[in-house]
Amino acid sequence: SIVVTGEGNSTTTNLQQGLVKAWAKCTNAAGLDDSFNISGGTDNGTGDYTYAYTNNMANGNFCQVTDTTFASLSSYDGGEMLAASFNVRIFTRQDSLELIDDVHVSQVSGDLA
């Protein structure tokens, strides 16, 4: 753990907690174009993906950020944020909000186990 102290000891930040613990650039079938701390992806069906960590998180209380192409919306299911994996869902931007397959990127911040 690296601690950074501001000028005049005004603030203290634990740098370790602020680092991204996992990230992935994913295909539209849960494949990995590139990643860090992601052991693999599972395609659960149209627009529904799960990614497993190489090194687990301490628990399911982490921050997951996912984005996709300009023609789609991304979402996560808080009930599927687990110490060992996280879930991503991709929807169309049309009124129907149907699940679709699309490329996407994700990053996770929080405490590793």
C-alpha positions as CSV (number, residue, x, y, z in Angstrom):
1,S,0.0,0.0,0.0
2,I,1.4,3.4,-1.0
3,V,0.2,6.4,0.9
4,V,0.4,9.9,-0.7
5,T,0.3,12.9,1.7
6,G,-0.6,16.3,0.4
7,E,1.3,19.5,1.1
8,G,1.5,20.4,4.8
9,N,0.0,16.9,5.6
10,S,-3.4,18.3,4.6
11,T,-4.6,15.2,2.9
12,T,-3.7,11.5,2.8
13,T,-4.7,9.2,0.0
14,N,-4.2,5.4,-0.2
15,L,-3.0,5.0,-3.8
16,Q,-3.6,1.3,-3.8
17,Q,-7.4,1.7,-3.3
18,G,-7.6,4.2,-6.2
19,L,-6.1,1.9,-8.8
20,V,-8.1,0.0,-11.4
21,K,-8.1,-3.7,-10.3
22,A,-9.4,-5.2,-13.6
23,W,-10.2,-4.0,-17.1
24,A,-11.2,-5.7,-20.4
25,K,-11.8,-4.8,-24.0
26,C,-14.3,-7.3,-25.2
27,T,-15.8,-8.7,-28.4
28,N,-19.5,-9.1,-29.0
29,A,-19.2,-12.8,-27.9
30,A,-17.4,-12.3,-24.5
31,G,-14.0,-12.8,-26.1
32,L,-11.1,-10.7,-24.8
33,D,-9.2,-8.4,-27.2
34,D,-7.1,-7.3,-24.3
35,S,-7.5,-7.3,-20.5
36,F,-5.9,-7.1,-17.0
37,N,-6.9,-9.4,-14.2
38,I,-9.7,-11.0,-16.3
39,S,-9.3,-14.8,-16.8
40,G,-12.1,-15.1,-19.4
41,G,-15.6,-14.3,-20.4
42,T,-18.8,-16.2,-20.8
43,D,-21.5,-15.4,-23.4
44,N,-24.8,-16.0,-21.5
45,G,-27.0,-15.2,-24.5
46,T,-27.7,-12.2,-26.6
47,G,-26.2,-9.1,-25.0
48,D,-25.5,-10.8,-21.6
49,Y,-21.9,-11.5,-20.6
50,T,-20.0,-12.6,-17.4
51,Y,-16.3,-12.0,-16.8
52,A,-14.2,-13.9,-14.2
53,Y,-11.3,-12.4,-12.4
54,T,-7.8,-13.9,-12.4
55,N,-7.4,-12.6,-8.8
56,N,-10.8,-12.2,-7.0
57,M,-12.1,-9.0,-5.4
58,A,-12.6,-9.0,-1.6
59,N,-16.4,-9.1,-2.1
60,G,-19.1,-7.8,-4.4
61,N,-18.8,-4.2,-3.1
62,F,-16.8,-2.7,-6.0
63,C,-17.3,-0.2,-8.7
64,Q,-17.8,-1.5,-12.2
65,V,-17.9,0.9,-15.2
66,T,-18.9,-0.4,-18.6
67,D,-19.3,1.3,-22.0
68,T,-20.2,0.3,-25.5
69,T,-20.5,1.8,-29.0
70,F,-22.5,4.9,-29.6
71,A,-25.5,2.9,-30.9
72,S,-25.9,0.9,-27.7
73,L,-26.4,1.2,-23.9
74,S,-24.6,-0.8,-21.2
75,S,-25.9,-1.9,-17.8
76,Y,-24.8,-4.1,-14.9
77,D,-26.7,-6.2,-12.5
78,G,-25.8,-5.4,-8.9
79,G,-26.9,-8.9,-7.9
80,E,-24.3,-10.3,-10.2
81,M,-21.3,-8.3,-8.8
82,L,-19.5,-11.2,-7.1
83,A,-16.0,-11.5,-5.6
84,A,-15.1,-13.9,-8.5
85,S,-17.0,-12.2,-11.5
86,F,-19.2,-9.4,-12.8
87,N,-22.0,-9.2,-15.4
88,V,-22.5,-6.8,-18.3
89,R,-25.7,-6.4,-20.4
90,I,-25.9,-4.4,-23.7
91,F,-29.1,-2.9,-25.1
92,T,-30.2,-1.2,-28.2
93,R,-30.8,2.6,-28.0
94,Q,-34.2,2.1,-29.7
95,D,-37.4,2.4,-27.7
96,S,-37.5,-1.4,-27.3
97,L,-34.3,-1.7,-25.2
98,E,-33.7,-5.2,-26.5
99,L,-30.6,-7.0,-25.6
100,I,-28.0,-7.0,-28.4
101,D,-24.5,-8.3,-28.9
102,D,-22.0,-5.5,-29.2
103,V,-18.3,-4.8,-28.4
104,H,-17.8,-3.2,-25.0
105,V,-15.2,-2.2,-22.4
106,S,-15.3,-2.5,-18.6
107,Q,-13.1,-1.5,-15.6
108,V,-13.4,-2.4,-12.0
109,S,-12.2,-0.5,-8.9
110,G,-12.3,-1.8,-5.3
111,D,-10.4,-4.0,-2.9
112,L,-8.8,-7.3,-4.1
113,A,-9.1,-10.3,-1.9
